[in-house]
C-alpha cells in the first residue's frame, strides 16, 4: 500500500462553479427618469385640463404625484422591489428639491423682469427729493447710501464681537459661563427683527435720542452678532487639534497660537460667515422703520438725521400705490437682490482663495 508523501495536502477536485447571484437581470436605461418626467407632465397637465382645472399649482402637484407612481411601478416591474424603493426615495428628494426651487426661481425671474424696466443709471444716481409718488422720475441713490452705511457700521461693530465670542467658546469656554453664553447666542439667533428694533427704540426714548442711521445700525448689530458667533464657532472647530498641539509643543503661548495658527487656518470660513451675516441683515425692514424713519433727501451722515435704506425704500414706494412707485419698488428690490448676490459671490471667492491648498 502506497502512502502520500508527508507534508503533502491532497486538494479536492473542483466542483461545478456556483452561479453568482445578481441584483437583477434587467435594468432601466439611464434616461428613464427623463421619460418618466415627460409622461408625468403630460398626464399632470392633460388630465386637469380635461377636468376643467386651470391652476398651475394643481398641474405641478399632479405631475409630481404621477412621477413618483410611474417611477416606482416601472422600476418594480423591470428591476426589483429593492431598486424600486431606492428609486422612490431618490424621486421624492428630486420632487422636494423642485418644490423648493420653483418658487425661488419664479420670484427671482419676476423681480428681474419687473425691476429691469426701471433700473438704469439715472435711477442709481438720483434721490426722491422733490419727486411726487405718481411721477416716473426719482431714484434710489439716497437709499443705497443709507444701506451701505448702516450695514457697514453694523459689520464693524458685530464682526469683532462675534469673532472674540466664538474664540472664547471654542478655545477657552468651560463651565457655566460658556453654557450661558451659548444659550443666549442660541436665543438671539431666533429673535424677530422687530424685537431688536423695539429694544433700541426704548433706549432712544430713555436717552432722548433722535432717529438716525446709527440707531438702525445698532439694531442690525443685534441681529448680526449671533450669526457671526455661530458661523465662526463652527469654522474654529474644524481646525485640527494637531495644529494647536504642535504650536504649543514649541513653547508658543496659547493666545499667539490662536492668532497665528488657528485664525489664519479658518479665515476663509470666517469671512464667508461674516459675508452671509451681512446678507442676512441687508434686507431687514422693521428696525429701519422704527429707528431711521426714512428720508427723501441724500443724508451721508449716519450719526445725525433721518436716513433711508433699500428695504425701507421698497416699503415706502409700495405704500404709495401708484404705478410709477410700484416700478421703483421693483427696481429697488432688484438692486437689493444684486447687492446680496454680490456679497455671496465675494464670500465664495474669498473662501476659495483662502482655502487650504492640497497637494505638493
C-alpha positions as CSV (number, residue, x, y, z in Angstrom):
1,X,0.0,0.0,0.0
2,X,1.5,3.3,-1.0
3,X,1.1,6.4,1.1
4,X,1.1,10.0,0.1
5,X,4.3,11.8,0.9
6,X,4.5,13.5,4.3
7,X,3.5,17.2,4.2
8,X,1.5,17.0,1.0
9,X,-2.1,18.0,1.2
10,X,-4.5,16.5,-1.2
11,X,-6.8,19.1,-2.7
12,X,-10.4,18.1,-3.5
13,X,-11.3,18.1,-7.1
14,X,-13.1,21.4,-8.0
15,X,-16.8,21.0,-8.4
16,X,-19.0,22.8,-10.9
17,X,-19.0,26.6,-10.3
18,X,-21.9,28.1,-8.4
19,X,-23.7,30.8,-10.3
20,X,-23.2,34.2,-8.9
21,X,-26.3,35.9,-7.6
22,X,-27.2,39.2,-9.2
23,X,-29.4,42.1,-8.1
24,X,-31.4,41.9,-11.3
25,X,-31.0,40.6,-14.8
26,X,-32.6,43.8,-16.3
27,X,-32.2,47.4,-15.5
28,X,-33.8,50.6,-16.7
29,X,-31.9,52.9,-19.1
30,X,-30.1,55.9,-17.7
31,X,-32.5,58.3,-19.3
32,X,-35.6,56.6,-17.9
33,X,-36.2,59.3,-15.3
34,X,-36.5,61.9,-18.1
35,X,-39.0,59.7,-19.8
36,X,-41.0,59.3,-16.6
37,X,-40.9,63.1,-16.1
38,X,-42.2,63.7,-19.6
39,X,-45.1,61.3,-19.2
40,X,-45.9,62.6,-15.8
41,X,-46.0,66.2,-17.0
42,X,-48.2,65.2,-19.9
43,X,-50.6,63.4,-17.5
44,X,-50.4,66.1,-14.9
45,X,-51.4,68.8,-17.4
46,X,-53.7,66.9,-19.6
47,X,-56.0,65.4,-17.0
48,X,-56.6,68.7,-15.2
49,X,-57.3,70.5,-18.4
50,X,-59.8,67.8,-19.4
51,X,-61.4,68.2,-15.9
52,X,-61.5,72.0,-16.3
53,X,-58.8,72.7,-13.7
54,X,-56.7,75.7,-14.7
55,X,-54.4,76.1,-11.6
56,X,-50.8,75.6,-12.4
57,X,-50.2,74.6,-8.8
58,X,-52.6,71.7,-9.3
59,X,-50.8,70.7,-12.5
60,X,-47.4,70.7,-10.7
61,X,-48.6,68.6,-7.8
62,X,-50.4,66.1,-10.0
63,X,-47.3,65.8,-12.2
64,X,-45.1,65.2,-9.1
65,X,-47.5,62.5,-7.9
66,X,-47.6,60.8,-11.3
67,X,-43.8,60.9,-11.5
68,X,-43.5,59.1,-8.1
69,X,-46.0,56.4,-9.1
70,X,-44.6,55.8,-12.5
71,X,-41.1,55.6,-11.3
72,X,-41.9,53.1,-8.6
73,X,-44.2,50.9,-10.7
74,X,-41.8,50.8,-13.7
75,X,-38.8,50.0,-11.5
76,X,-40.6,47.3,-9.7
77,X,-41.7,45.6,-13.0
78,X,-38.4,45.9,-14.8
79,X,-35.9,45.5,-11.9
80,X,-36.9,44.5,-8.4
81,X,-38.6,45.7,-5.2
82,X,-35.3,46.9,-3.6
83,X,-34.3,49.1,-6.6
84,X,-37.9,50.4,-6.7
85,X,-37.7,51.6,-3.1
86,X,-34.3,53.2,-3.8
87,X,-35.6,55.0,-6.9
88,X,-38.8,56.1,-5.0
89,X,-36.6,57.7,-2.3
90,X,-34.5,59.4,-5.0
91,X,-37.6,60.7,-6.8
92,X,-39.0,62.1,-3.5
93,X,-35.8,64.1,-3.0
94,X,-35.9,65.4,-6.5
95,X,-39.6,66.4,-6.2
96,X,-38.9,68.2,-2.8
97,X,-35.9,70.0,-4.4
98,X,-38.1,71.2,-7.3
99,X,-40.8,72.3,-4.9
100,X,-38.3,74.5,-3.1
101,X,-36.5,75.8,-6.2
102,X,-39.6,76.7,-8.4
103,X,-41.0,79.4,-6.1
104,X,-37.4,80.8,-5.7
105,X,-36.8,80.9,-9.4
106,X,-40.2,82.4,-10.1
107,X,-39.6,85.2,-7.5
108,X,-36.2,85.9,-9.0
109,X,-37.5,85.9,-12.5
110,X,-40.4,88.2,-11.7
111,X,-38.1,90.6,-9.9
112,X,-35.6,90.7,-12.8
113,X,-38.4,91.3,-15.4
114,X,-40.2,94.0,-13.4
115,X,-37.1,95.7,-12.0
116,X,-35.2,95.9,-15.2
117,X,-37.9,98.0,-16.7
118,X,-37.0,100.9,-14.4
119,X,-33.4,100.2,-13.4
120,X,-30.9,102.4,-15.2
121,X,-28.1,104.8,-14.5
122,X,-30.5,107.7,-13.6
123,X,-32.3,105.5,-11.1
124,X,-29.0,104.6,-9.3
125,X,-27.7,108.2,-9.2
126,X,-30.7,110.3,-8.1
127,X,-32.8,110.5,-5.0
128,X,-36.5,111.1,-4.4
129,X,-36.0,114.8,-3.4
130,X,-39.0,116.8,-4.7
131,X,-40.5,113.9,-6.6
132,X,-44.1,113.0,-6.3
133,X,-45.2,109.4,-5.9
134,X,-47.1,109.5,-9.3
135,X,-44.1,110.9,-11.2
136,X,-42.0,108.5,-13.2
137,X,-38.7,110.1,-12.1
138,X,-36.6,109.8,-9.0
139,X,-34.1,107.2,-7.9
140,X,-32.6,105.1,-5.2
141,X,-29.3,106.7,-4.6
142,X,-30.2,108.0,-1.1
143,X,-31.5,104.6,0.0
144,X,-28.4,102.9,-1.4
145,X,-26.1,105.2,0.6
146,X,-28.1,104.5,3.7
147,X,-27.9,100.8,3.3
148,X,-24.2,100.8,2.7
149,X,-23.6,103.0,5.8
150,X,-25.9,101.2,8.1
151,X,-24.7,97.7,7.1
152,X,-21.1,98.9,7.3
153,X,-21.5,100.2,10.8
154,X,-23.2,97.0,11.9
155,X,-20.4,94.9,10.4
156,X,-17.6,97.0,12.1
157,X,-19.3,96.6,15.5
158,X,-20.6,93.0,15.3
159,X,-17.7,91.2,13.5
160,X,-15.1,91.7,16.3
161,X,-17.6,91.0,19.0
162,X,-18.8,87.8,17.3
163,X,-15.2,86.7,16.5
164,X,-13.9,87.2,20.0
165,X,-17.0,85.4,21.5
166,X,-16.5,82.4,19.2
167,X,-12.8,82.3,20.1
168,X,-13.8,82.2,23.8
169,X,-16.3,79.5,23.4
170,X,-14.0,77.2,21.3
171,X,-10.6,77.9,22.9
172,X,-11.4,78.9,26.5
173,X,-15.0,78.3,27.3
174,X,-15.7,75.8,30.0
175,X,-18.2,75.7,32.8
176,X,-21.4,77.6,33.5
177,X,-20.3,80.8,31.8
178,X,-19.7,79.2,28.5
179,X,-23.0,77.3,28.7
180,X,-24.8,80.6,29.5
181,X,-23.2,82.4,26.5
182,X,-24.1,79.5,24.2
183,X,-27.7,79.6,25.4
184,X,-28.1,83.3,24.9
185,X,-26.4,83.2,21.5
186,X,-29.0,80.5,20.5
187,X,-31.8,82.7,21.8
188,X,-30.6,85.7,20.0
189,X,-30.3,83.8,16.8
190,X,-34.1,83.3,16.7
191,X,-35.4,86.6,17.9
192,X,-37.6,88.6,15.5
193,X,-36.0,91.7,14.0
194,X,-38.8,93.9,15.4
195,X,-37.8,92.9,18.9
196,X,-34.2,94.2,18.2
197,X,-35.8,97.4,16.9
198,X,-38.0,97.9,19.9
199,X,-35.0,97.4,22.2
200,X,-33.0,100.1,20.6
201,X,-36.2,102.3,20.4
202,X,-36.6,102.0,24.2
203,X,-33.0,103.2,24.6
204,X,-33.7,106.1,22.3
205,X,-36.7,107.2,24.3
206,X,-34.9,106.9,27.6
207,X,-31.8,108.8,26.4
208,X,-33.9,111.2,24.3
209,X,-32.0,110.4,21.1
210,X,-33.1,111.3,17.6
211,X,-33.7,108.8,14.7
212,X,-30.6,108.2,12.7
213,X,-28.8,105.7,10.7
214,X,-26.7,104.8,13.7
215,X,-29.8,103.6,15.6
216,X,-30.8,101.3,12.8
217,X,-27.2,100.0,12.6
218,X,-27.3,99.1,16.3
219,X,-30.5,97.1,15.8
220,X,-28.9,95.3,12.8
221,X,-25.8,94.6,15.0
222,X,-28.0,92.7,17.5
223,X,-29.3,90.6,14.6
224,X,-25.8,90.1,13.1
225,X,-23.8,89.1,16.2
226,X,-25.3,85.6,16.8
227,X,-24.9,84.7,13.2
228,X,-21.2,85.7,13.2
229,X,-20.7,83.8,16.5
230,X,-22.3,80.6,15.2
231,X,-20.5,80.6,11.9
232,X,-17.1,81.5,13.4
233,X,-17.5,78.9,16.1
234,X,-18.1,76.1,13.6
235,X,-15.1,77.2,11.5
236,X,-12.8,77.2,14.5
237,X,-14.0,73.7,15.5
238,X,-12.9,72.5,12.1
239,X,-9.3,73.5,12.7
240,X,-7.4,70.2,13.6
241,X,-6.2,70.0,17.2
242,X,-2.8,68.7,15.9
243,X,-2.0,72.2,14.7
244,X,-2.7,73.7,18.2
245,X,-0.7,70.9,19.9
246,X,2.2,71.3,17.6
247,X,2.3,75.1,18.2
248,X,2.0,74.7,22.0
249,X,4.7,72.0,21.9
250,X,7.1,74.6,20.5
251,X,6.5,76.7,23.6
252,X,4.3,79.3,21.8
253,X,1.7,80.9,24.1
254,X,-1.9,80.0,23.6
255,X,-3.0,83.5,22.6
256,X,-0.3,83.6,19.9
257,X,-1.2,80.1,18.7
258,X,-4.8,81.3,18.2
259,X,-3.7,84.5,16.5
260,X,-1.0,83.0,14.2
261,X,-2.3,79.4,13.6
262,X,-6.0,78.9,14.4
263,X,-7.4,82.1,12.9
264,X,-5.3,82.1,9.7
265,X,-6.4,78.4,9.1
266,X,-10.1,79.3,9.5
267,X,-10.0,82.8,7.9
268,X,-11.8,81.6,4.7
269,X,-14.8,80.2,6.5
270,X,-14.9,83.1,9.0
271,X,-15.0,85.6,6.1
272,X,-17.7,83.6,4.4
273,X,-19.8,83.6,7.6
274,X,-19.4,87.4,8.1
275,X,-20.5,88.0,4.5
276,X,-23.5,85.7,4.9
277,X,-24.4,87.6,8.1
278,X,-24.2,90.9,6.2
279,X,-26.6,89.4,3.6
280,X,-28.9,88.4,6.4
281,X,-29.3,91.9,7.8
282,X,-29.3,93.8,4.5
283,X,-33.0,93.1,3.8
284,X,-34.3,93.9,7.3
285,X,-37.1,96.5,7.2
286,X,-38.9,96.5,10.6
287,X,-35.9,98.0,12.7
288,X,-35.3,100.6,10.0
289,X,-38.9,101.8,10.0
290,X,-38.8,102.3,13.8
291,X,-35.4,103.8,14.1
292,X,-34.4,105.5,10.9
293,X,-37.7,107.0,9.9
294,X,-36.7,107.3,6.2
295,X,-35.9,110.4,4.2
296,X,-36.3,111.6,0.6
297,X,-33.0,113.5,0.7
298,X,-29.5,112.3,0.5
299,X,-28.0,112.1,4.0
300,X,-24.5,110.8,4.1
301,X,-24.1,111.3,7.9
302,X,-25.4,108.2,9.7
303,X,-25.0,109.9,13.1
304,X,-27.5,112.7,12.6
305,X,-30.9,113.0,11.0
306,X,-33.3,110.6,9.3
307,X,-31.9,108.3,6.7
308,X,-33.4,105.8,4.2
309,X,-32.4,102.3,3.1
310,X,-33.2,99.9,0.4
311,X,-35.8,97.8,2.3
312,X,-37.4,101.0,3.7
313,X,-37.5,102.5,0.2
314,X,-39.2,99.4,-1.2
315,X,-41.8,99.6,1.6
316,X,-42.3,103.3,1.1
317,X,-42.8,103.1,-2.6
318,X,-45.2,100.2,-2.4
319,X,-47.2,102.1,0.2
320,X,-47.8,105.0,-2.2
321,X,-49.8,102.7,-4.5
322,X,-49.1,104.4,-7.9
323,X,-47.9,102.6,-11.0
324,X,-44.6,104.6,-11.1
325,X,-44.0,103.9,-7.4
326,X,-44.5,100.1,-8.0
327,X,-41.9,100.3,-10.8
328,X,-39.4,102.0,-8.4
329,X,-40.1,99.4,-5.7
330,X,-39.4,96.5,-8.1
331,X,-36.2,98.2,-9.3
332,X,-35.1,98.7,-5.7
333,X,-35.8,95.1,-5.0
334,X,-33.6,94.1,-7.9
335,X,-30.8,96.3,-6.6
336,X,-31.1,94.7,-3.2
337,X,-31.0,91.2,-4.6
338,X,-28.0,92.2,-6.7
339,X,-26.3,93.6,-3.5
340,X,-26.9,90.3,-1.6
341,X,-25.8,88.2,-4.6
342,X,-22.6,90.2,-4.9
343,X,-21.8,89.6,-1.2
344,X,-22.4,85.9,-1.6
345,X,-20.1,85.7,-4.6
346,X,-17.4,87.7,-2.8
347,X,-17.7,85.3,0.2
348,X,-17.4,82.3,-2.1
349,X,-14.4,83.8,-3.8
350,X,-12.7,84.6,-0.5
351,X,-13.4,81.1,0.8
352,X,-11.9,79.5,-2.3
353,X,-8.9,81.9,-2.2
354,X,-8.2,81.2,1.5
355,X,-9.0,77.5,1.4
356,X,-6.1,75.2,2.4
357,X,-4.0,74.2,-0.6
358,X,-4.0,70.5,-1.4
359,X,-1.1,68.6,-3.0
360,X,2.6,69.5,-3.1
